Amino acid sequence: MRHPAQAAAALLALALVGSTAACSGNTSDDASGGRTTLNYWLWDDNQTASYQECADAFHTANPDITVKITQTAWAQYWQNLTTQLASGSAPDVWTDHVSYYPQLVTSNQILDIQPYVDRDKVDLTQYQSGLADLYAKDGKRYGLPKDWDTMALVYNTTLLSKQGIDAAALDTLTWNPDDGGSLEQTIAKATVDKNGHNGLDPAFDKNSVKVYGFLPEWADGSQGQNGWGDLAVSDGFSFLDKNPWGTRYNYDDPKLAKTIDWFKHLIAKGYAPKFDKQSTLGRDAVMDTGQGAITVTGSWTINSYLSPTAKQKYAFAPLPTGPSGRKTAINGLSDAIFAGTKHKEQAWQWAKFLGSSACQDLVGKNAVVFPALKEASAKSLAAHKAKGQDVHVFTDGAAAPDGTFFLPVTDHGNEISQTVQDAIQSAILGQSDTAAALKKANSTVNDMFK
């Protein structure tokens, strides 16, 4: 759901769209009654039913406005949006992501809603702290907070139990880039070769692994939301001179290089799969085969891992505590209004409804995501508990003082993502020295702002 690197080509295309679109070909009027149909796009099929409830409730309150929802999987979603923007027929409102919207702002594709916010006196303090600032720049605003997500460890309870790993001990794991802390010890113990020896056993055969203790994510762009970014920040790394809208990145920080080298160390020890040998199925699918014991995941995957039909039994644990504390990326989506829509007022009313308790309480009770409104988030947590799902690590992470950091929001997001990912992958493959590759990438990235 939140993997910006997977659609770099779509981002590049967005950069080429420009500001030529003048109207929305996807908006229609019923000539007989002046009724309006708004087209609304989202990518997560798990959320479609919840937002259809919102659309139905909105239509009841606004009989002259009908919302038509289109759901498309992540990568295709951005490709389709690029095409529609280029033709001037983009949806009236769409679900937006911090990795994408800066380019859309630059190309004048998103409506500034600050005048509407001021006019209707929308209370921005009701949202999870900091989310309202993510989609604002230079006094303009490009969306209301929709939801949020944090990161945690997910683990196969059966595999860890077989290795004698106490689940309670996962709550207090530590990490550092020098010896890996208790996290590395746990990963080693969870790794098992085909003869049944774990990674702490002198007889362990790293060339014949049956279960990897940890599955890293390498298609993670320039953010490392699914692992390396969280750990690097827990060691004191900072992505930017300021966020959002910074202009100088710090990918040349030795703390980041040491973090990436620690992941290389896991591979060398046989605790994680080699980059060029790992499955193309994705980490979630490999976890389901029982070939991975632990990985990092986001709260948007809760219902996938804890589903009654899941192929393995899973549970969540907090990310480990690093030298600078326990840190998790926190990200939030918003809903963007197409600058070229024929019906700005109706689109605003729908976007405002999406950001209100009338919608977010509906979403929260369905326990799919954590809505941006604080009270709706609490209702979502209660709904998860009612389903027998223990997911407090995600809300605890969001509430921890100084425990979260926002993903970087700047211009040139697509170029930065590909540049940094290429550098990290070259290091993981042993094609370059990690520090040298990141220093070169950082120079390339910062030159984009000159």
ZIQUI-V354602 format. One record per residue. D_FIRST is the distance of its C-alpha to the first C-alpha in Angstrom with 2 decimals. Layout:
D_FIRST
D_FIRST
This chain:
0.00
3.82
6.10
8.84
11.34
10.17
11.38
14.46
16.72
15.25
15.66
19.16
19.93
18.98
21.52
24.09
23.69
26.05
27.31
29.19
27.62
29.98
28.90
26.22
27.16
24.57
26.47
29.46
32.54
34.74
38.11
40.01
38.54
36.59
33.37
30.04
26.88
23.79
20.81
17.44
14.12
10.60
7.61
6.66
9.75
10.13
11.01
13.25
16.30
16.21
16.15
18.78
20.84
20.54
21.58
24.49
25.60
25.50
27.57
30.02
30.57
30.63
32.25
32.54
28.78
26.47
22.71
21.31
17.59
15.83
12.43
11.16
8.42
6.33
9.34
11.94
10.91
11.96
14.83
16.07
15.98
17.94
20.43
20.93
21.50
23.97
25.85
25.98
24.38
20.98
19.76
21.53
18.50
14.81
11.72
11.78
10.28
12.86
12.48
13.52
15.91
18.80
19.54
19.50
21.88
24.07
24.38
25.24
22.64
21.61
24.23
25.57
25.55
27.71
30.86
29.37
28.17
31.71
33.41
31.68
31.76
28.13
28.06
25.41
26.49
25.07
21.52
20.15
22.12
21.17
18.29
20.76
21.74
18.44
18.89
22.64
24.98
28.77
29.37
26.90
23.78
20.82
18.96
19.26
16.88
14.53
12.83
12.23
10.74
12.77
12.96
15.36
16.87
16.33
19.41
21.23
24.07
26.42
26.29
26.89
29.61
31.38
31.61
33.05
30.29
30.59
27.34
28.87
29.34
25.62
25.71
27.99
26.80
27.79
26.81
28.58
28.50
32.09
32.21
28.68
30.14
29.73
26.11
27.53
30.26
27.86
25.79
29.14
30.39
27.29
27.74
30.17
32.05
33.44
36.65
35.09
35.57
32.93
32.22
34.93
37.57
39.88
39.82
36.05
35.41
32.43
32.89
32.51
29.45
28.39
25.73
24.02
23.90
20.75
17.87
16.80
13.84
15.51
13.00
12.17
13.93
16.31
14.56
14.35
11.92
11.58
15.36
17.95
17.33
17.71
20.82
22.32
22.20
23.80
26.57
27.16
25.15
24.15
22.06
24.13
27.50
25.84
22.44
21.46
23.39
25.08
26.92
27.49
25.13
26.29
24.80
28.41
28.67
30.15
27.98
24.87
26.92
28.10
24.61
23.64
27.05
26.44
23.51
25.96
28.44
26.27
26.13
29.87
30.65
28.80
26.43
23.31
23.08
24.30
21.83
23.63
23.99
20.64
19.03
16.91
15.17
12.62
13.20
12.09
14.45
17.12
17.07
17.71
20.67
22.20
22.41
20.47
21.50
19.28
16.06
13.95
10.81
9.12
10.28
7.24
8.39
11.92
12.75
11.74
14.01
16.60
16.96
20.66
19.90
18.08
20.13
20.81
21.56
19.30
19.66
18.25
20.32
20.18
19.72
23.23
25.65
26.53
29.69
28.35
26.85
23.59
20.71
17.04
14.71
13.97
11.68
11.99
11.02
14.02
15.42
17.38
20.63
21.79
24.99
26.69
26.23
29.61
28.96
27.95
29.47
27.82
24.39
25.05
26.14
22.89
20.80
23.22
22.88
19.09
19.87
22.72
23.46
24.32
20.69
18.93
21.40
20.50
16.78
17.92
20.33
17.82
16.13
12.49
11.45
14.00
15.43
16.80
20.35
21.97
23.78
20.85
18.97
22.14
22.14
18.65
19.91
23.05
21.31
19.51
22.98
24.53
22.37
23.57
20.32
21.05
18.16
20.45
19.38
16.34
18.70
21.44
19.46
18.80
22.50
24.06
26.39
25.30
22.53
19.53
18.87
16.81
14.92
17.42
17.84
20.43
21.65
21.22
17.59
17.09
20.39
19.86
16.57
18.36
21.58
20.43
18.27
21.35
23.60
21.79
21.53
25.21
26.11
24.35
26.15
29.38
30.01
30.53
31.33
28.31
30.09
31.57
28.36
26.58
29.73
29.86
26.23
26.80
29.90
28.15
25.42
28.06
30.25
27.71
28.75
32.47
